[in-house]
Structure formats: C-alpha cells, structure tokens
Amino acid sequence: MSSVTSSWRQRRQAARTRRAIDRALARSSSPAMRDELLTLANSGPTFR
C-alpha cells in the first residue's frame, strides 16, 4: 500500500472519530459526561 493511500485512510478514520465524538457530546446529558468524553477523546491516539 502506498503512503498516499495509508495517509488518506488515516485522515478518513480521524474524521470519522471526530464526528462520532461530536455526536456523543451533543447527546450527553450533563456537563460531567461532556468533560469525561472530552478527556477520553484527548487521551486517544487519534488526537495526539
């Protein structure tokens, strides 16, 4: 697999992950849950 294809797949996966986190934040019921979701998202390898 070429590096261009690999890079494209990584960007697509990161975009899917960001959208999933955005949806979870929108559905969260409390500020504490939002804080927890943001903490988990920021500790994940996708966002480093």
Buried (B, 14 or more C-beta within 10 A) or exposed (E): EEEEEEEEEEEEEEEEBEEEBEEBEEEBEEEEEBEEBBEEBEEEEBEE
